[in-house]
Amino acid sequence: MVQLVIGNKNYSTWSLRAWICLRKAGIAFDEIRIPLYEDGHSDKLKRFGPTGLVPVYRDGEFALWDSLAICEYVAETHPHLWPDDRLQRAHARAICAEMHSGFRAIRGQIPMNCRASHRRVDFSPELREEVRRVETIWSQCRQTCTVSGDWLFGRFSIADAMFIPLALHFQTYDVTLNDTASAYLQTVLDDADTKAWVADALQETEIIQECEAGA
């Protein structure tokens, strides 16, 4: 049985990305949750993978870490996780890479916190720029999509797995978006798997102070 090692559902965006990809692929897996930033958490994680970070995908003795690497691995046997069209597939990979390596102001200044709502923070120029960039990505994908469906490229893809956490960031901090991006955010919030993740997050009691931004 495949195992997926994750952190706190309330806070861990990288865990969510791999988790929802496996769910959408229809892969059965055992979920191993290790709360982050508690004594010994890194040592516990290193029992499953070499970095001491989440997520980790395990299948017997095989271990794979990093969210995007896990998603790519899953897509090798579930190619529908990428758009069929070659150009849209390239576009999807580009925005996944952009998400994977960027948006540090969003991560640092308005971290995911599913239990919180209507948080207020002062938006730095860098944060405003990154929010507008996400808005542009979502809007362009939706406006140029030629496949039926409400995800970024019509049907669910790894691009959605990468950006779903940002919808939860934006909900917590009441981020204002244009109509097209707002419709995509609502698609995320209405998704059954996203709702299942959030429902579990609401039951958690651990507090990671660094992720409790705003008031």
Residue, then its C-alpha position, 0 to 999 in steps of 0.5 A: m500500500v502506498q503511504l503519504v507522509i504529510g504535516n499539519k493539514n491546517y498549515s502544510t501547503w506542500s502536503l496538500r499539493a501531493w495529497i490532492c494529486l493522489r486523491k484526484a488520481g484515484i490512488a489508494f494510500d495510507e496517510i501518515r500525519i506528523p505534526l510539524y515544528e514539534d520536538g523530534h518532528s524532523d527525526k520522525l520524518k527522516r524515517f520516511g525520507p532523507t530531507g526531514l520535510v513533507p510530503v514523502y511518498r512511500d511505496g514499499e522501499f521506494a521513497l520520493w520527496d518533493s510535491l512536484a516530483i511526486c505529482e510528476y511521478v503519479a502522472e507517469t501512470h495517470p497522464h490525464l493529470w496533465p492537459d492533452d494539448r501539447l501547448q497547454r501541457a507546456h503552459a501548465r508545467a511552466i506555471c507549476a514551476e513558477m509556483h514551486s520556486g516563487f511566491r515567497a511573499i505569499r508564503g511568508q506574509i499570508p501563510m495558509n491557515c484553514r482554521a482562520s478567517h477574515r485575517r487582516v495584514d498589511f500587504s507589502p508591495e511584493l505581496r501585492e505584486e505576487v497576488r496580482r500575478v496569481e490573479t493573472i495566471w488564473s484568469q489567463c488559464r480560464q480565459t484561454c481554456t478550450v476544454s470543458g470544466d472549471w479547473l485551470f485547464g478544464r479538467f483537473s491537472i497538476a497545475d490545480a494541485m499546485f495552486i489550490p493552496l493559494a485559494l485557501h490562503f486568499q480565503t483566509y485573508d479576504v484577498t480581492l480578485n477579479d471575477t474570473a479568478s474569483a470564480y476559479l477560487q470558488t471552484v476550489l472551495d466547492d471541490a469535495d477533496t478540498k473540503a475533506w482536507v479543510a474539514d480535517a484541518l479544522q479538527e487539528t489543535e496544534i498551533i504553529q505561531e509562525c503561520e498565525a499571521g494577521a489579526 
